Amino acid sequence: MTDTKQMNIASVLAMPISQKFGGFDVVVKHCHKMYEVSKGKWQHQVSISDSSGDALADVNVGTYKPLQRGVALHITVGIVQAGVPEKVKGETKPDFKKIYIDQFTIPSDIGEPDRGYNYSSESRDIPGMVRHGVTCSYIQAGKEPVKQNVLKWTKFIIDGE
């Protein structure tokens, strides 16, 4: 393995073919095709990105679990590979390299995206959620949501009275 102090996509692509590396984070920019390399073993071809640039990568995902665009990956073990020559405006680029990611983790410190509302049981505003639903029902029915009617239906839904 190589020194991981300044590891990024640009430094990996500057390495010689067959060089192992690991220990840095990337983001899946685009998801391409998945293919079965042997019975029950799958690879997903993706474009990965970090602050230094982009690269094409084959990711060993094991079972059929497609990666999603925007997911962060921490590369544990990767290998620089020779890629199929890329054509750029009619010229063949013979030194094209791609990355094979053999082992990776999806960092857990990212957590759930902020959706603007805390859905934990301590912070639920049940009456407010019911009022919202009743108000939406009035609007969908084409009626004006009068405050006293909304409150009456909210009390009925919550208390049954």
N, C-alpha and C positions, 0 to 999 in steps of 0.2 A: 504494500500500500504506500501511497505517497503522503507527503506532508499536507495536512488539511487546514493550515492556518488561513490561506487565501484561496481555498478551493471554490471554483465556480465553473460554469459551462465553458467559458473562454479558455481557462487553464486546462480543463479536461481535454478539449479538442486540440490543444497544443501538444498533448502527450503523444508518445508513440503508440501505434496499434498494439493491442494485447496488454496494455498497461492497466493494472487494477487501481481503483480509487474508491473513495467513499467519504462520508462524513459531512455532507452539505445538503441544503434544502433547495428544491425546485418547485415550480408550479406547473401543472398540466395545462398547456395552452390550447391544444386541439387534440381530439381523440380521432384516430384513424381506424384501421381495421384490426380485428382480433383474429388470430389464427391458432389452430391446434397444432402444436409441434410434435406431440405424441399423445397416445390415448390418455385423455383426462388432464393433460398439461397444456396450458394456454399462455400465449404472449399477446400483449396489446401494444400496437404501434401507436405512439403518441408524439406530439411535439411538446417539448418541455422548455421552460423559460426561467431565467433569473435576471438579476440586474446587469449581467455581462452579455447576455444574448440568448439565442434560441438554438435548439438542436433537435434532431430526430432521434427518438429512442425506442428500443424494443424493451418492454417491461415484462418480466416473468411474473405473471399474476397467479400462477398455479391453477386453481379451479376457474371456471368461467365466471369471473366477477369483473365486468368492465369498469375501468376507471372513468371518472367524470371530469369534465372540463372545470378548471378552477381549483381542483383539489391539490393540496400541498403534499409533497413526498419528501421524506428524509432518506436520501440514498445511503444505504449501509455498505453495499458492495456493488460496484459497477465495473465494466470493462469497456475500453475504447475499441471499436471495431471498424474495419474497412467497410464502407457502404457501397452501394451500387453507384457507379459514376453518375453525377447529377448534370443535366444539361442546363446551361445558362446561356440563353440567346444563341443557340446553335453550337456552342462550344462545349466540349466535354470537360468536366472538372474532375481529374483523376484522383486528387487527394481528398475526396469526400469521405468524411468520417461520421459515424453515428455512435450512439451510446447504447450499451446493453446493460440494463439494470436488473441484476440478479436478486438482490435482497433490498427491501425498502420497508419503511414504516410510514404510517400516516400520523403525524404528530397529534397528540390528544389535547395539547394545551390550547388549540384553536377554539374548541368548543362549538356550541351552536351559534349560528349567525344571529345578530341582534335583530329581532323582528319588531321592536318598538313596544312590546307588551310583555310583562312578566307573567307567565302562566303558572307560577308556583301556587300551591294551594293556599298559602298564607295571604297572598296578595290578590286573590280573586275578588272581584266586585260582582257577585252574582246578581244582585238586583239591577246593577247597571247593564250587565250583559243581557238580562231579560228585557229591560226597557229598550235596549238597542234592537233586539229581535222584534219586539212588538211594534216599534216605530217603523222598522223596515217593512213589516207586514202591511201596515197601513199604507205606506207609500206604494208598495207593489200592487195593492188592491185599488190604487188610484184615489184613495181617501186622504183627507188632511189629518195628520196625527195630532189630535187635540190632547193637551197635557193631562186633563183629568181622566180621559178615556184610557190613555196609555198607562197612567198610574193604577187605574182600576184593574186593567187586564194584567199588569205586572203583579199586583197583590194577589189576584186570583191564581195566576200560574205558580207563584211561590208558595202561598199559604193554602191554596185550594178553597178560599172563601170569596 
